[in-house]
Amino acid sequence: ACMVEDIPRNLVPAAALGMKTVWVKPAAPEYRERELVQGAESADLAVDALLPWLEAVLARRRARAG
């Protein structure tokens, strides 16, 4: 299972349960410096945008399927 979230503190429980976690970083720089980044260390992966990451995941899956 994988949890995708834009508030990293919400990833902490998922990580504790053994789930893979993806943090979608906020676009506005001022939000990266606030309390909203607490828990970011729980993320297995941090991405700037969800759609490009999902497209890359699907492309890899299609390539493996051959």
C-alpha positions in Angstrom: 0.0 0.0 0.0 1.1 3.6 -0.6 -0.2 6.7 1.0 0.1 10.0 -1.0 -0.5 13.2 1.0 0.2 16.9 0.8 0.5 17.3 4.6 3.5 15.3 5.7 2.4 14.8 9.3 -0.5 12.8 7.9 2.1 10.3 6.5 3.5 9.5 10.0 0.8 6.9 10.9 1.0 5.3 7.4 4.8 5.0 7.7 4.4 3.5 11.2 2.1 0.8 9.7 4.7 0.0 7.1 3.1 1.7 4.1 5.2 3.4 1.5 4.6 7.2 1.7 4.8 10.0 -0.9 4.7 13.6 0.0 3.4 16.0 -2.6 5.3 19.2 -1.7 3.4 22.4 -1.7 3.9 24.7 -4.7 4.0 27.9 -2.7 7.5 28.3 -1.0 6.0 30.0 2.1 4.2 26.7 3.0 7.5 24.7 2.9 8.8 26.7 5.8 5.7 26.4 8.1 4.5 23.7 10.3 3.0 22.0 7.3 6.4 20.3 6.6 6.5 18.6 10.0 6.7 14.9 9.5 8.4 15.2 6.1 11.1 12.8 7.2 8.4 10.1 7.2 8.0 10.3 3.5 9.8 7.6 1.4 9.5 10.0 -1.6 8.8 13.7 -2.0 7.5 14.9 -5.4 6.7 18.4 -6.6 3.5 17.4 -8.5 1.3 14.3 -8.4 0.5 13.9 -12.1 4.1 13.6 -13.4 4.9 11.0 -10.7 1.9 8.9 -11.5 2.7 9.1 -15.2 6.2 7.8 -14.4 4.9 5.0 -12.3 2.5 3.9 -15.1 5.2 4.2 -17.7 7.5 1.9 -15.7 4.7 -0.6 -15.2 3.9 -0.6 -19.0 7.6 -1.1 -19.7 7.8 -4.1 -17.4 4.7 -5.6 -19.0 6.5 -5.4 -22.3 
